[in-house]
Amino acid sequence: MILRNSFASLKSAAYSGLLLGAVGAILAGSTTVSAKEFKLPNADFAIASIDIPGSWKPEAVDNGVEAQTEDTSFYMSVVAAGTGKGIQEDIEATKDMLKEHKVKIDESTEKSGKGNVNGFETDSVTIKGKDEDGPCTITILLVSIKNKVIIVTYWFTDSELSKHEKEVDAIQKTLKASS
């Protein structure tokens, strides 16, 4: 009798999980619909654009946009570089911003790489660190668009990455050159 009730409870929980997963997938799909397009660096001089879901509470900043997941475990900023500073200075400014937010960066973990986002060549710097939520990762992605550079900064709690990977990938796929 106890086994049957336990099995029924497990079965009910599994169905509930499937239902919640389906609802979550529908809601995740709907966040794309309610995404807002941001022109980089701004609407007057746009070289690129990106769509950020409203659930990330995106805010326009100088030369771009910043946003954060509702659970605050994933932060991203997307800005056009070249505001009189060089790219290395922009990377250092990003590191300084992280330090202001009490992120302890472990410079010995810094790794560089090359890649591609939506057909645009990229260079990246990934660094491990620690913030108030524990171990975190910071990735600074330099995206070449129209002989300009877009800097995408990802700062996330390591244990929460899998929760947001698909959403981040979907956002990244909206990055495009302006016509």
Buried (B, 14 or more C-beta within 10 A) or exposed (E): EEEEEEEEEEEEEEEEEEEEEEEEEEEBEEBBEEBBEBBBBEEEEBBBBBBBBEBBEBEEBEBBBBBBBEEEBBBBBBBBBBEEEEBEEBBEBBBEBBEEEEBEBEEEEBEEEEEEBBEBEBBBBBBBBBBEBEEBBBBBBBBEBEEBBBBBBBBBBBEBBEBBEEBBEBBBEBBBBEE
